[in-house]
C-alpha cells in the first residue's frame, strides 16, 4: 500500500514491497525472539535496587546454558543451531571469567549461609 500512496516518500529504484517480510521470515523472527528472550530474562533477574544480586550469577548462567543447549537439540531451532552454539561459546567465556574471580562463587555461598541462618 505504501507504494500506491502519496503520503509516504517515493523510493528511488525500489518499492516498499521489496522490504516486505515473508511468512517464513516472520516465523524465523519468532524463533529468534524465543532464543533471545532467554538472555533477556537472565539479565532482568539482576535488576534489583533493594538487594545484591551477584550471588545468583552462576545459577542464572547455568539455567541459560541449559535452555540454549536444549534449543540446539530441538528440530524447530535447527536453522538457528549455529548461532545458538556461538552464544553458548560466549557464555563459556563468561564462565571462564567467573572461574578467574571467586566473587560470584563466594557470594553464592554467603547468600545460602545467610538464608539458612535466617530461617
N, C-alpha and C positions, 0 to 999 in steps of 0.2 A: 504494500500500500504506500510506503514511503516514496517509492519511485514514481507514483502517479499523483502526487500532491505537490502543490506549490508552497506548502507550509514548511518544508524542510529543504535545505540547500541541495542542489544537484551535485552529483559526484562526477568527476572528470574521468571518463574511460571505464567506469564501473557502475554497477547498480547496487542499491541497498540489498536487493535479493541475493547478491553474491555473498553476503555476510550472514545469511540465514543459517541457523543451526538445525541440522537434520535431527530426525528422531533418534538415530544411532548415536549422534554426538551428545544429545541430551541424556541418554542412558549412561554414556561414559562419564559425563559430568556428575551424574548422581552417584556413580561408583567412586569417583574421585572425592566427592563430598563425604561419602561414608568413611573412606580411608583417612581423610584429613580431619574428620571430626574427632578421631581418637587423640591425636596430639593436642588439639584444641581443648578437649575436655581435661586432658592431663595438665596442661598449662593453667587452666582455670582453677584447678584444685589447689594451686599455690597462692591464689588471691585471697589473702586474709589480712585485715588490718588489726585484728584483735589478738592473734596468737602466732607464734613462729610456725613455719610450715616446712622447714628444711628436713625435718625428721621423716617425712613421707616421700622424699626424693626416690629412694631405692624401690619401695613398693609401687610407686606410680610408674617408674620406668619399666619395672618388670611386668606390670599389667599392660602397658602399651606394647612392649615387646611380644608378650603372649598373644595379644589381639592381632598384631600385624603378622605374626607367624601363622596364626590361624587363617588369616586372609590369603596368604600365599598358597595355602592348600585348597582353597575354595575355587571351584570352577568359574564362578561369576566374576572373580577378580583376576582371571588368567591374563588378560591383556595388561593389567597393572602390576603383575608379579615382579617384573624387573625394577620398577620404580619403588615398590614396597621394599624389595630387598636392599635397594640403595638407602632407603630410610632406616632399615634395620642396621646397616653398616654404620650410618651416622650415629644411631642410638648406641651401638657398641663403643663408638669413640667417647661418648659421654660416660658410659660405664667405666672406661679406662681412666677418664679424669677423676671419677669418684674413687677408683682404686688408689689413685695417687694422693688423694686427700681424704682423710678419715672423718671429716666433719659430719657428713651425712650419716655414716655408719654409727659414730658416737652419739649423735643426736637421736638416731632411731632407738638405740639402747636406752638413752636417758629418758626419752618420751615414754617408752613402755615401763621403765622402772618407776617413773613418777605416776603413771597411770595406775599401776598396781598398788602403789603406796596410798593413793587417794581413795581406793575402793574400800 
